[in-house]
Amino acid sequence: METRATFGLSEMIFEAPDTFVMNPRGDFDGPTASAMMEHLIARAQGLPFVLLLLDLTYLGVITPAARHALTSNGHRLPPRALAIHGGSFTVRVVSQMMARASFLRGSRNRWVWHSPNEAAARAWLDEKRRMLAAGVRPEER
């Protein structure tokens, strides 16, 4: 089962039973980021874990408000694995800084990996799915 939700130019696709594909597009602002996070949190309720596939290929600027919304709500999600691919050099650096900021804000129940492409990202998520289903949880760094 696949369901889609749109947030301006961006979209989120839920691929049952546990995968969320997030496709931010264009300049990413606070209201859009907040709406996507609230949707993700609501959909993830009751799941033992979630897998997130984030395609940054068509992402422009990430505003400070968007960065705040994306890095301050991770504690509200179940254990997860986040595979990121695509994006400019600048976007990749900003996303790495956001992952660190999220960790510092208390979101320690997730693995994050920057993948060279979508196929590698999905393969990594499949490996993490097996680990999460077996009860292995992300460890603190």
N, C-alpha and C positions, 0 to 999 in steps of 0.2 A: 504494500500500500504506500502510495506516495501522495503527499499533500504539499501544496505551495502556498506561500503567503508573500505578498509584496509590500515593500516599504519604500515608497518613492521609486527610484530606479533600481533599488536593491531587492533581492529576494532570498527567501529561506525555503528550502525543500526538506521535508521530513521523509526519509526512506526507512520504513519500518524494518526491523523493530527498534532500532537504536541510533540511527545516523541522521545528523542534521547537516545539510550542505548549505553554507552561507555564501552568497554572492553579492558582496557590496559593490556598488557601481557609482562612478563619478565621485564628486566630493561628498564626504561622509560627515554629517552633522550630528549634533547632540540628540535632537528629537528622533531622528531615524535610528541611531544607535540604541537609544533608550527603548524605543518601540520593539526593535529586534530582540534586545535582551529580555524584555518582559515576556515576549512571545515565546522565546526559547525556554525561559524559566517555567512558564506555565505548562508548556508541552512536555518538559522533562520531569515534572512532578510525578512521582510514583515509579519512575524508571530506576533500575538499580545502578545504571551507568549510562553515559551517552558518548557517542563518537561525533566529533565535529570536523567537517572538511571545509576549510576556508579558502576560497579562490580569490586572490588579491589582484588578479590580472588587470581588471578594469577599474581599480580603485584609484581615485585622485587624492585629494587632500583629506586628512583625518583631523577634524577640528579638535581643540582641547576638550570641548564638552563631550564629543564622541569618545575620545580616549578615556575620559573619566567614566562614562557610562559603561564602557567595555571592560575596564579594569577594576571596577569597584563592586561588581555583582557576582563574581565567581563563587563566593562562599555560599550562594543560594542555589548552586547547581550540584547534582550528584557527582560522584567520581567520573572523570572523563579523560579522553585523549583528544587532542587538538592537532590536526595536521594542516599545515599552511603551505600553499604553493602559489606561484605567480607573483606578480607585482614588480615594480621598479626597485632599484637598489634602495632608494630612500624609503619606500613603503616597507620593504623587508626590515630595514634597520629600525624603523619606528615600531613595527610589530614585535620585534625582539625586545625593545625597550618596554613596550606595553606588557609583554609576558612577565618581565621582571617586576614591573610595577604591580601587576596583579598578584604575584607571589608575595610581595612585601605587604600588600593589603589583606593578606590572609587566605588567598586562594591557593591552597597547597595540595588539593586533591585532584591534580591533573598532570598529564604528560603533555608536552608541547614539542612539536618537531617541524622544522622548515624543510619541506620536501622539494626536490628538483622539478617534479611534475605531478599531475593528478594520479597517474597510475601508481607511482611509488607511494604517494600519500595514502591511497586506498589500501595498498598492500600493508603498509605500516599500521593503519587502523585495524585491519583484519587481525594482525598479530596482537594488538592491544585488546581487541574484543575478546580473544581467547583468554588473555591474562585476566581481564576484568571479570569475565564469566567464571573463571576458576577461583575468584576471590582475591586475586592479587590487586592491591591498591597502590596508587602512586605514592612514592615515598617523598619525604621532604628532602630538599637538596642539602 
